[in-house]
Amino acid sequence: MKENKGKIILFLSVNLSLYIAFMGFSLPREYIYYFLTVLFSFLFTLIIRDYSLDAWLIRIALFFTVLADVFLVLLDGFYSLALCFFLITQTSYMTRMLISGEKKDKTIQLLSQGSVVVLMVLVAVSLFKKDTVIDIVLAAGYFALLVSNIFFAFRKSKTFPLFWLGLVLFCFCDIFVGLAVLGRYTTLNPDSLIYKINHIPFNFIWFFYTPSQTILALTIINKKKSCHTREEGTRQLD
C-alpha cells in the first residue's frame, strides 16, 4: 500500500477534480469529462504492480467498461453493443469472486447467478411480450448479473472490503440509466413518478457512476493480502 500511496493520491485528485467540475458546473462537452473519469480508473489499475489473476480480472472489467462508455457516452447510440460490453464487465467481476472461493462455494454461486439471470430474462420477455427487443433481454440479463454480484460481493466483504460498495453505486447508476431509456420502449405519463424523476435537474447517473468506477479501480489494492489469487500472482513474478 505504501509504495502505491503517491499513485492513489494522484488518481483520486484527478478524478475528484473532474467530478467536482462536472457535478458543480455547466461545462461544454461535459460527456468528455464524464468519460475521462472512467478512463483514468482503468489506467490507474495499469500502473499498479500486481500481476495476479485477481488484478487482471479487475483490469479486464474496467477495460470493457471503458469500451462500453465509448459507444454509450462518446458515440451515443450503440446501446446494444454497450450492454454486451457491460455484460463482460460483470462476468469478469463474477469470475473474480469465483476464483477466490472454495469449490463448493463456486458451484453454489454459479448455479445461483445463472438461475437469477435466466429468471430475470424470462420475466422481462413475459412483461414486454411482442414488444421485446434484444436490448431488453440484454438489460435484464445484465442487471440480474449485477445485482447477484452485489450479493456475493457483500458475502466476500472480508476478502474484498470495498468491492461491494463499488458495485452498489454501479447499480444505483444503472437504475437511473434504465429509467432514462425506458421512454424508448414505452410512453411515460407526465404525471408518473418515473417521468418526474427523469426530469429532476440533477445528474444522478454520474453522481453514482464516477465514484463506483473509482472505488472498483481501488479494489486492486484494497483487498485482503491472504487472498490466494494475489499470492499466486506474486509467486509467478518470483
C-alpha positions as CSV (number, residue, x, y, z in Angstrom):
1,M,0.0,0.0,0.0
2,K,2.8,2.4,0.9
3,E,4.5,2.1,-2.5
4,N,1.3,3.0,-4.2
5,K,0.4,5.9,-2.0
6,G,1.5,8.6,-4.5
7,K,-0.3,6.9,-7.3
8,I,-3.5,6.7,-5.2
9,I,-3.3,10.4,-4.3
10,L,-2.8,11.4,-7.9
11,F,-5.6,9.2,-9.2
12,L,-8.1,10.4,-6.5
13,S,-7.1,14.0,-7.0
14,V,-7.7,13.9,-10.8
15,N,-11.0,12.0,-10.6
16,L,-12.3,14.1,-7.8
17,S,-11.4,17.3,-9.6
18,L,-13.2,16.1,-12.7
19,Y,-16.2,15.0,-10.6
20,I,-16.5,18.4,-8.8
21,A,-16.1,20.2,-12.2
22,F,-19.0,18.4,-14.0
23,M,-21.2,18.0,-11.0
24,G,-20.8,21.6,-9.8
25,F,-20.6,23.5,-13.1
26,S,-22.1,23.6,-16.5
27,L,-19.2,22.6,-18.9
28,P,-19.0,22.5,-22.7
29,R,-19.0,18.9,-23.9
30,E,-19.5,17.5,-20.4
31,Y,-19.6,14.0,-21.7
32,I,-15.8,14.1,-22.3
33,Y,-15.2,14.8,-18.6
34,Y,-17.6,12.0,-17.7
35,F,-15.7,9.6,-19.9
36,L,-12.3,10.7,-18.6
37,T,-13.1,9.6,-15.0
38,V,-13.8,6.1,-16.3
39,L,-10.7,6.0,-18.5
40,F,-8.5,7.2,-15.6
41,S,-10.0,4.5,-13.4
42,F,-8.8,1.9,-15.9
43,L,-5.4,3.5,-16.4
44,F,-4.8,3.6,-12.6
45,T,-5.0,-0.2,-12.5
46,L,-2.3,-0.5,-15.2
47,I,0.2,1.4,-13.1
48,I,-0.3,-0.9,-10.1
49,R,2.4,-3.6,-9.9
50,D,0.1,-6.5,-9.2
51,Y,0.0,-9.2,-11.8
52,S,-2.2,-11.8,-10.1
53,L,-5.3,-13.2,-11.8
54,D,-7.4,-11.1,-9.5
55,A,-5.8,-7.9,-10.6
56,W,-6.1,-8.8,-14.3
57,L,-9.8,-9.5,-13.9
58,I,-10.3,-6.0,-12.5
59,R,-8.4,-4.6,-15.4
60,I,-10.4,-6.6,-17.9
61,A,-13.7,-5.5,-16.2
62,L,-12.6,-1.8,-16.4
63,F,-11.3,-2.1,-19.9
64,F,-14.7,-3.3,-21.1
65,T,-16.4,-0.6,-19.1
66,V,-14.3,1.9,-21.0
67,L,-15.3,0.3,-24.3
68,A,-19.0,0.3,-23.3
69,D,-18.8,4.0,-22.5
70,V,-17.0,4.8,-25.8
71,F,-20.2,3.6,-27.5
72,L,-22.7,4.8,-24.9
73,V,-21.2,8.2,-23.9
74,L,-18.9,9.3,-26.7
75,L,-20.7,7.9,-29.7
76,D,-24.2,7.9,-28.1
77,G,-26.4,5.4,-29.9
78,F,-24.8,1.9,-29.7
79,Y,-26.9,0.8,-26.7
80,S,-26.9,-2.9,-27.6
81,L,-23.2,-3.1,-28.1
82,A,-22.6,-1.2,-24.9
83,L,-24.8,-3.6,-23.0
84,C,-22.7,-6.5,-24.4
85,F,-19.5,-4.9,-23.1
86,F,-21.1,-4.3,-19.7
87,L,-22.1,-7.9,-19.5
88,I,-18.4,-8.9,-20.0
89,T,-17.6,-6.4,-17.2
90,Q,-20.0,-8.1,-14.8
91,T,-18.8,-11.5,-15.9
92,S,-15.3,-10.5,-15.0
93,Y,-16.3,-9.4,-11.6
94,M,-18.2,-12.6,-11.1
95,T,-15.2,-14.6,-12.1
96,R,-13.1,-12.6,-9.6
97,M,-15.3,-13.8,-6.8
98,L,-15.4,-17.4,-8.1
99,I,-11.6,-17.8,-8.1
100,S,-11.4,-16.7,-4.5
101,G,-13.8,-19.3,-3.2
102,E,-13.8,-23.0,-2.4
103,K,-15.1,-25.5,-5.0
104,K,-18.4,-25.9,-3.2
105,D,-19.0,-22.2,-3.0
106,K,-18.1,-21.8,-6.7
107,T,-20.8,-24.3,-7.7
108,I,-23.4,-22.6,-5.5
109,Q,-22.5,-19.2,-6.8
110,L,-22.6,-20.3,-10.5
111,L,-26.0,-22.0,-10.1
112,S,-27.5,-19.1,-8.1
113,Q,-26.3,-16.4,-10.5
114,G,-27.2,-18.4,-13.6
115,S,-30.7,-19.0,-12.3
116,V,-31.2,-15.4,-11.4
117,V,-30.1,-14.3,-14.9
118,V,-32.4,-16.8,-16.7
119,L,-35.4,-15.9,-14.4
120,M,-34.9,-12.1,-14.9
121,V,-34.7,-12.5,-18.7
122,L,-37.9,-14.7,-18.7
123,V,-39.7,-12.1,-16.6
124,A,-38.7,-9.3,-18.9
125,V,-39.8,-11.2,-22.0
126,S,-43.2,-12.0,-20.4
127,L,-43.7,-8.4,-19.4
128,F,-42.9,-6.9,-22.8
129,K,-44.1,-9.9,-24.9
130,K,-44.4,-8.9,-28.6
131,D,-42.5,-5.6,-27.8
132,T,-39.5,-7.5,-26.5
133,V,-36.3,-6.4,-28.3
134,I,-32.7,-7.5,-27.9
135,D,-31.9,-4.5,-25.7
136,I,-34.5,-5.6,-23.1
137,V,-33.1,-9.1,-23.0
138,L,-29.5,-7.9,-22.6
139,A,-30.5,-5.3,-20.0
140,A,-32.4,-7.9,-17.9
141,G,-29.5,-10.3,-18.0
142,Y,-27.0,-7.6,-17.2
143,F,-29.0,-6.2,-14.3
144,A,-29.6,-9.7,-12.8
145,L,-25.9,-10.4,-13.0
146,L,-25.0,-7.0,-11.4
147,V,-27.5,-7.5,-8.5
148,S,-26.3,-11.1,-7.9
149,N,-22.7,-9.9,-8.0
150,I,-23.5,-7.4,-5.2
151,F,-25.0,-10.1,-3.1
152,F,-21.9,-12.3,-3.4
153,A,-19.5,-9.4,-3.1
154,F,-21.1,-8.5,0.2
155,R,-20.6,-12.0,1.4
156,K,-17.0,-11.7,0.5
157,S,-16.5,-8.3,2.0
158,K,-13.8,-9.5,4.3
159,T,-11.7,-10.5,1.3
160,F,-12.7,-7.5,-0.9
161,P,-13.7,-4.7,1.6
162,L,-14.7,-2.0,-1.0
163,F,-15.8,-4.3,-3.8
164,W,-19.5,-4.5,-2.8
165,L,-19.7,-0.7,-2.3
166,G,-18.4,0.0,-5.8
167,L,-21.0,-2.5,-7.3
168,V,-23.8,-0.9,-5.2
169,L,-23.0,2.5,-6.6
170,F,-22.8,1.0,-10.1
171,C,-26.3,-0.4,-9.6
172,F,-27.7,2.9,-8.5
173,C,-26.3,4.5,-11.6
174,D,-27.8,1.8,-13.8
175,I,-31.2,2.2,-12.2
176,F,-31.3,5.8,-13.3
177,V,-29.9,4.9,-16.7
178,G,-32.8,2.3,-17.0
179,L,-35.4,4.9,-16.0
180,A,-33.9,7.4,-18.6
181,V,-34.1,4.9,-21.5
182,L,-37.5,3.4,-20.6
183,G,-39.1,6.1,-22.7
184,R,-37.6,4.4,-25.8
185,Y,-39.9,1.4,-25.3
186,T,-43.0,2.8,-23.6
187,T,-44.8,6.1,-23.4
188,L,-44.5,7.7,-20.0
189,N,-47.4,9.6,-18.4
190,P,-46.2,13.1,-17.4
191,D,-47.8,12.5,-14.0
192,S,-45.9,9.3,-13.4
193,L,-43.1,9.0,-10.8
194,I,-40.6,7.8,-13.5
195,Y,-41.3,10.8,-15.7
196,K,-40.9,13.2,-12.8
197,I,-37.6,11.5,-11.7
198,N,-36.3,11.8,-15.3
199,H,-37.0,15.5,-15.3
200,I,-35.3,16.3,-12.0
201,P,-32.4,18.8,-12.9
202,F,-29.7,16.7,-11.3
203,N,-27.2,14.3,-12.9
204,F,-28.0,11.2,-10.8
205,I,-26.3,8.8,-13.3
206,W,-22.8,10.3,-13.0
207,F,-23.3,11.2,-9.4
208,F,-23.1,7.5,-8.7
209,Y,-21.1,6.3,-11.7
210,T,-17.8,8.1,-11.3
211,P,-17.5,7.1,-7.6
212,S,-18.4,3.5,-8.5
213,Q,-15.6,3.2,-11.1
214,T,-13.1,4.9,-8.8
215,I,-13.8,2.6,-5.9
216,L,-13.8,-0.5,-8.2
217,A,-10.4,0.5,-9.5
218,L,-9.1,1.0,-5.9
219,T,-10.1,-2.6,-5.1
220,I,-7.0,-3.7,-7.0
221,I,-5.2,-2.6,-3.8
222,N,-7.8,-2.7,-1.2
223,K,-8.1,-6.5,-0.7
224,K,-7.1,-9.0,1.9
225,K,-3.5,-9.9,1.4
226,S,-4.1,-13.5,2.2
227,C,-6.3,-13.8,-0.9
228,H,-4.8,-16.8,-2.7
229,T,-5.1,-15.2,-6.1
230,R,-2.8,-12.4,-5.0
231,E,-0.3,-14.8,-3.6
232,E,-0.3,-16.9,-6.8
233,G,0.4,-13.9,-8.8
234,T,3.3,-12.9,-6.5
235,R,4.8,-16.4,-6.8
236,Q,4.6,-16.2,-10.6
237,L,6.7,-13.0,-10.5
238,D,9.3,-14.6,-8.3
